[in-house]
Amino acid sequence: MYNARILGAGSYLPEKIVTNADLEELMDTSDEWIRQRTGIHERRFVEPGVGPTDLGLQAARRALQSAGLAPEQIDFIIFATLSPEYGFPGCGCLLQEKLGLDTVGALDVRNQCTGFVYSLAIADQFIRTGTYGHILVVGAEVHSTGLEMNTRGRDVAVIFGDGAGAVVVGRSENGDRRILSSHLHAQGKYARKLYLEAPSSLHYPRMTEKMLREGRYYPYMDGRYVFKHAVDRMQNSVREALAENHLEIEDVGLLILHQANLRISEAVVRSLKIPPERVFSNIQRYGNTTAASIPIALDEAVREGRVQPGDVVVLAAFGSGFTWGASMLRW
Ligand code: COA
């Protein structure tokens, strides 16, 4: 058995900035409402025709560069997204082609906002057993083409943004610097509290005229319900990781929560009693980028010097499914 660690991280955000004032033009909302309820000031949207694998490719190149590796040194790809370019095949295959990797295996993970935490756990297992030497883990989303940009869709539309983050996971030569543990959970009884119904294999055709009229190809979210569960589940998964590793909150060098809503993060931070300076947030600039939010934040935190070798880093997420979980690493 080997130990696995993150060898390098990278991220990529589309250039187009969409401010809350821009959204005021499209729906009955206000900059004040959005900032107060979510903490978001602006988000990034892609130009037409740009997909999650285009964003993922740029993030992957940066992660490879930071790990000092060439694409040919990647043995396996894990791609987390809820906004795939096609119904099938998955984005992992498309990225594999864009990276010029001939027959390397590629897996898509459909675990929404918890997708990166699940993907990292899978990568950890493959590295620890010696199956693969270097795994590229990507979280990438294009939400902007799937949001209802009017007053009916405003509760969801103001929250999400596009972006990608990536890491390369490989063997740790120094046993102390490693992924310490992963904690993965799901509770399908809440599936329809936050979901995208159509197109659906329950219908023929999978998208009917009626579904189009009713806007059932836009995400549905019971915001208050999701809020409450996100706070409870993320703090519980951090506590679970601490207990498993016999650590206290004081031992955590940096906590990166899935960037769902600044108020959710603040509630988790208050409850865990971790000093805010040991928590990284960038939702103000990017909104909620789902599977991309943690790797983008991790990359920025590393580049800002917020994480030093030997630090304990906790990543925690919650999202549709419901799914939630945490990864604890010694950086
Ligand atoms: N602009 C202005 N008003 C809005 C609005 C918007 N974008 N969206 C909703 N409103 C209105 C509602 O219609 C409601 O009006 P009413 O009182 O006249 O009925 C009012 O604001 C309050 O709505 P409510 O849903 O109770 O607000 P909230 O404080 O719960 O905030 C969310 C809404 C969506 C920001 C909040 O519930 C949330 O962040 N939930 C979690 C979302 C999340 O993290 N999702 C991803 C999970 S991974």
Residues whose N, C-alpha, C, O or C-beta is under 5 A from the ligand:
A	BS01	COA	D28 T29 S30 W33 R37 C113 R154 D155 V158 G223 R224 V226 F227 A260 N261 F318 G319
